[in-house]
Amino acid sequence: MNEPLQQLEDELKSLRLRSPSPQLVDRMTDELAAETDGLAAPVRFYTTATNLNSWKWLGWRAAGLAAALTVGAAVSFVIFKPQPPAATEAPARQVATAPVDPAPAAPPGDRYQPVAAANVLYDIKDEGTVAMAGGASARQVRARYVDTYTWKNPRNNASIKWTVPRDEIRVLPASYLQN
């Protein structure tokens, strides 16, 4: 039973691809050139996900931007509460009323609470020696992390997860033993 399969495998290994005809290459080149005439942007190739300029980090950047905008909007809403328009005329008479307690913005159980924080080191690179003040030598080390923060609403179990990339650069003094 192995013999027919071995023969088939040997036959498949002996097959070689034919090179395309010059007419086919010319026709494909002309068609691609016609399609890309309107496109002036250079083609960019990304080789790795550790490059923060890579398209793969767009999600992290967008998540960070969305979180920053959400926090900024919430803070500005709390600080700059809209004021009712001022009355242009004084009221003819004032009526005494019982003081009204303002309603709380949200019930205490309807708030998100931080439940987890994690950071993952995914790349560390020695960037070589650098000169410090006073002429001392040091090594510069870059560590790349992904930080993940999780908040949970205990009332309805809803959760928010925020993941952010982070670079940390450390300068470590170099010590040399002299004999």
N, C-alpha and C positions, 0 to 999 in steps of 0.2 A: 504494500500500500504506500510506502514511503517512496518507492522508486518512481512512480508516475509524477508525484509531487516534486521530486528532486529534478526530474527531466524538465518539468514546466518551469521551475525556478531557474535552471540553467539557461533555458531558452529565453526567458524574460531578461536575464542578466546580459545576454548577448545582444539584445536589441539596442540600437543607438538612435538618438533623436536626429531628425533631418534638420539641416539649417534652413531657415526661411529663404524663399526666393528673393532676389533683389527687387523685383517688381512689388512684392508684398511689403517689403521694408519701406520702399519709396512711398507707396500708397498710405501706409500707416503714419509715416512721418508727415505727409501732407495733410492728412485728416487731423492729426493732433495739433499741428501748427494752426490750422484753420479754427479749431475749437479754442485755442489759447490766445488768439489774437486780442481778444477783449480783456484778458487777464494780464495786468502789469505787475501784480504782486509777486515777489520772488518766492519760490518754493522753499520751505524750511523743514528740515528733518530733525527730529528729536531722538537722541540716542539713549537717554536714561531718565528714569523718574526721579533721580536724586537731584537733578538740576531744577531749581525752583522756578526757572523761566519756562519749564516744560508745560505743555498743555494739561498734563495730568494733575498739576497743582491748581488748575483753575477752580476746581471744586472747593479746595481749602480756602483759596482767596475769596471766592464768592460767599462761602459760609462765614468767614471772618468779617467781611464787609456787611453782610446781612445782620449779623449779631451786633456789630458796632452801630449800624443804623437803627436797629431796634432799641438798643440801650439809649442811644442819643434821643430818639423820639420819645421814649418813656420819660427820660429825665426832663426834656424840654416841656412835656405835657404837665409834669408835676410842678416844675418851677414856674412856668408861664401859664397859669390857669386862665382861661378866657374870662374876662370881666364883663358883666352885663353893661349895656350902654348906659351912660349917665343920663339922668332925667334932666331935660332942659327946663322944665318948669317945676317950681316947688309945689308939693302937694297942698291942697287947700286945708286939709286937717289931717292929723295923724291919729291912727287908731292904735290903742294899746293892745298888744297880743301877748299870748303866752310864749315864752322862749321855746324854740324848736331845736332839738338836738340834731345835728347833722348826721345823716346816715353814713355808716362806714363805707369806704370805697369797695372793699371786698371782705367777705367773711374770713375769719382767721384760718379756716380750713381750706380756703381756696387760693393758697399761695404756694409757689414752687419753692422747694427746699433743696439745697445741694446734698446729694447722696454719694457721689463718687467723683474722684479725680485721679487720672492716671497719665503718666508720660512714658512714651516708648522711645528709646534711643535706637535710631535706625542707621546712623552713619557717624563715624568719627574719623577725622583726618588730621594728620600732623602737617601743618603748613610751613614748617621750617623754623629757622632761628630768626629772631628779631632783636634789635638793640634797645635796651632799656635806658632810662636816665642814669647817668653816672658811668656809662660805658659797659654795664653788665649785659651778659647775653641771656636770652630766654627763648623758650620754644612756644610757638603759638599753635594751639590745638582747637579745631572747630568740631563741635558736637551738634548733631541735628536730631531734634526730637519731634514727636507728634504728641501734643497734649490733648486729652479728652476730658471734658467736664460734663457731668450728668446732673440734672435737676429733676425732681419728681414732685407731683402734686399728690399728697396723701389722700385727698378726698376722692378723686376719680382715677388715680393711678396713671395719669398722663405723664409723659416724661419728655424732656428736651435734652438732646446730646449736642455738644459743641466741640468740634475737633479743630485744632489750630496747629500749623507747623511752627517750629521755633528753632532758631540758631543760637548757639551759645559758644562764645569765643573765650578761651582761657589762655592766659599767658603764664607759663610755668618757668620759674627761674632755673637756669641750667647750672649745675654744680659740677666741677671737674676736680678729680683727685690728682694731686701733684705729688710726685715722689722725690 
